[in-house]
């Protein structure tokens, strides 16, 4: 019971009331991550785009609180890179037809790795 009280105090310290939803990320952080991701993607000729995508999405998710609970993201750039290669090859093999499903596949991957 003491552990449960400590958890409740932690939520109250964060200022999140039950049912409160908000985003606490800042513009400077967003711009910084976008610039860093763009530079890394450009320097690596697009090979590190999955890293940039994961870093920016993690920042977005981890600054989001829904119903008083902060979201977390456990996906990694290596996981996304593996999928990225697979999706790219399927697009090439199917002469671009598979590319219509890429956005859906990416959203499914994001949802799979996003948790309360």
C-alpha positions as CSV (number, residue, x, y, z in Angstrom):
1,X,0.0,0.0,0.0
2,X,2.9,2.4,0.7
3,X,4.2,1.8,-2.9
4,X,0.8,2.7,-4.3
5,X,0.8,6.0,-2.3
6,X,4.3,6.9,-3.6
7,X,3.0,6.4,-7.2
8,X,0.0,8.7,-6.6
9,X,2.3,11.3,-5.1
10,X,4.5,11.2,-8.1
11,X,1.5,11.8,-10.4
12,X,0.4,14.8,-8.3
13,X,3.9,16.2,-8.3
14,X,3.8,16.2,-12.1
15,X,0.6,18.2,-12.0
16,X,-1.4,15.8,-14.0
17,X,-5.0,15.6,-12.8
18,X,-7.1,12.5,-13.7
19,X,-8.4,13.0,-17.2
20,X,-6.1,15.8,-18.1
21,X,-4.4,15.6,-21.5
22,X,-1.7,17.9,-22.8
23,X,1.5,18.2,-24.8
24,X,4.5,19.7,-23.0
25,X,7.1,19.8,-25.8
26,X,8.7,23.1,-26.8
27,X,9.2,24.8,-30.2
28,X,13.0,25.1,-29.7
29,X,13.3,21.4,-28.9
30,X,11.2,20.5,-32.0
31,X,13.3,22.7,-34.3
32,X,16.5,21.3,-32.9
33,X,15.5,17.7,-33.4
34,X,14.3,18.5,-36.9
35,X,17.5,20.2,-37.8
36,X,19.7,17.4,-36.3
37,X,17.6,14.7,-38.1
38,X,17.8,16.5,-41.4
39,X,21.6,17.0,-41.1
40,X,22.2,13.3,-40.1
41,X,19.9,12.1,-42.9
42,X,21.7,14.4,-45.5
43,X,25.2,13.4,-44.4
44,X,24.4,9.7,-44.5
45,X,22.6,10.0,-47.9
46,X,19.3,8.9,-46.3
47,X,20.6,5.7,-44.7
48,X,20.0,7.1,-41.2
49,X,16.5,8.4,-42.0
50,X,15.0,5.7,-39.7
51,X,17.1,7.1,-36.8
52,X,15.9,10.6,-37.5
53,X,12.3,9.4,-37.7
54,X,12.5,7.5,-34.4
55,X,14.2,10.3,-32.5
56,X,11.6,12.9,-33.6
57,X,8.6,10.5,-33.0
58,X,10.0,9.5,-29.6
59,X,10.3,13.2,-28.6
60,X,6.7,13.8,-29.7
61,X,5.3,10.7,-27.9
62,X,7.2,11.3,-24.7
63,X,6.0,14.8,-24.4
64,X,2.3,13.7,-24.7
65,X,0.1,13.1,-21.7
66,X,-3.4,11.5,-22.2
67,X,-5.8,11.2,-19.3
68,X,-3.0,12.0,-16.8
69,X,-0.7,9.3,-18.2
70,X,2.5,10.0,-20.1
71,X,3.0,8.0,-23.2
72,X,6.3,6.2,-23.9
73,X,7.9,4.9,-27.0
74,X,10.1,1.8,-27.1
75,X,10.9,1.5,-30.8
76,X,14.5,1.6,-32.0
77,X,16.1,2.9,-35.1
78,X,17.5,-0.6,-35.8
79,X,14.0,-2.1,-35.7
80,X,12.7,0.5,-38.1
81,X,15.7,0.2,-40.4
82,X,15.1,-3.6,-40.7
83,X,11.4,-2.9,-41.7
84,X,12.5,0.0,-43.9
85,X,14.8,-2.2,-46.0
86,X,12.1,-4.9,-46.2
87,X,9.4,-2.4,-47.3
88,X,11.8,-0.8,-49.8
89,X,12.6,-4.1,-51.4
90,X,8.9,-5.1,-51.5
91,X,8.2,-1.7,-53.3
92,X,10.9,-2.4,-55.8
93,X,9.8,-6.0,-56.5
94,X,6.1,-4.9,-57.0
95,X,7.1,-1.9,-59.2
96,X,5.9,0.5,-56.6
97,X,2.5,-1.0,-55.8
98,X,3.6,-1.9,-52.2
99,X,4.4,1.7,-51.6
100,X,0.7,2.4,-51.1
101,X,0.8,0.4,-47.9
102,X,4.0,2.0,-46.5
103,X,2.2,4.7,-44.5
104,X,-0.1,2.1,-43.0
105,X,2.8,-0.2,-42.1
106,X,4.7,2.7,-40.5
107,X,1.7,3.7,-38.4
108,X,1.2,0.1,-37.3
109,X,4.9,-0.1,-36.3
110,X,4.5,3.2,-34.3
111,X,1.4,2.0,-32.6
112,X,3.0,-1.3,-31.7
113,X,5.8,0.5,-29.9
114,X,3.8,3.3,-28.2
115,X,2.6,2.6,-24.6
116,X,1.1,4.3,-21.6
